[in-house]
């Protein structure tokens, strides 16, 4: 059996916000699809910067949120 620290089991407020408001994910997916249409990947610095600015996050938080949103809400985004 795994012995996980309580912090590891706690939900991330960043991800919980999207879970509670799926419209945030839909908006991010739309923005990322628009970048994809221009040949820009969702993992690019430009995409991370866009998510960072639109969501009021730092770059690390924006990368985490983008990965989460793409994985669960818009797997067609590259």
C-alpha positions as CSV (number, residue, x, y, z in Angstrom):
1,X,0.0,0.0,0.0
2,X,1.2,3.5,-0.8
3,X,2.0,5.9,2.0
4,X,1.1,9.3,0.5
5,X,1.4,12.6,2.3
6,X,-1.9,14.4,2.9
7,X,-0.7,17.2,0.6
8,X,-0.4,14.7,-2.2
9,X,-4.0,13.7,-1.8
10,X,-5.4,17.3,-1.7
11,X,-7.1,18.6,-4.8
12,X,-5.3,21.5,-6.6
13,X,-7.3,24.7,-6.4
14,X,-6.1,25.5,-9.9
15,X,-7.6,22.3,-11.3
16,X,-10.6,22.4,-9.1
17,X,-11.6,25.8,-10.5
18,X,-11.8,24.2,-14.0
19,X,-13.7,21.2,-12.6
20,X,-16.3,23.4,-11.1
21,X,-16.5,25.7,-14.1
22,X,-16.1,23.7,-17.4
23,X,-16.7,26.9,-19.4
24,X,-13.1,27.9,-18.5
25,X,-11.9,24.7,-20.2
26,X,-14.1,25.3,-23.2
27,X,-12.7,28.8,-23.5
28,X,-9.1,27.6,-23.2
29,X,-9.7,24.9,-25.8
30,X,-11.1,27.4,-28.2
31,X,-8.0,29.7,-27.8
32,X,-5.7,26.7,-28.2
33,X,-7.5,25.5,-31.4
34,X,-7.1,29.0,-32.8
35,X,-3.4,28.8,-32.2
36,X,-3.2,25.3,-33.7
37,X,-4.9,26.7,-36.8
38,X,-1.9,29.1,-37.1
39,X,0.6,26.2,-36.6
40,X,1.3,27.0,-33.0
41,X,1.4,24.0,-30.5
42,X,-0.4,24.1,-27.2
43,X,2.9,23.5,-25.5
44,X,4.6,26.5,-27.1
45,X,5.8,29.5,-25.1
46,X,3.2,31.6,-27.1
47,X,0.3,29.3,-26.0
48,X,1.5,29.1,-22.4
49,X,1.8,32.9,-22.3
50,X,-1.8,33.2,-23.7
51,X,-3.2,30.9,-21.0
52,X,-1.2,32.7,-18.4
53,X,-2.5,36.1,-19.3
54,X,-6.1,35.0,-19.9
55,X,-6.3,33.1,-16.6
56,X,-4.0,35.3,-14.4
57,X,-1.5,32.6,-13.8
58,X,2.3,32.3,-13.8
59,X,3.9,30.3,-16.5
60,X,4.2,27.1,-14.5
61,X,0.6,27.2,-13.5
62,X,-0.4,27.9,-17.1
63,X,1.6,24.9,-18.3
64,X,-0.1,22.6,-15.7
65,X,-3.6,24.0,-16.5
66,X,-3.0,23.6,-20.3
67,X,-1.9,20.0,-19.9
68,X,-4.9,19.2,-17.8
69,X,-7.4,21.0,-20.1
70,X,-6.1,19.5,-23.3
71,X,-6.0,16.0,-21.8
72,X,-9.5,16.0,-20.5
73,X,-11.4,18.5,-22.6
74,X,-9.9,18.9,-26.0
75,X,-7.6,16.0,-26.9
76,X,-7.8,17.1,-30.6
77,X,-5.6,20.1,-29.7
78,X,-1.9,19.6,-30.4
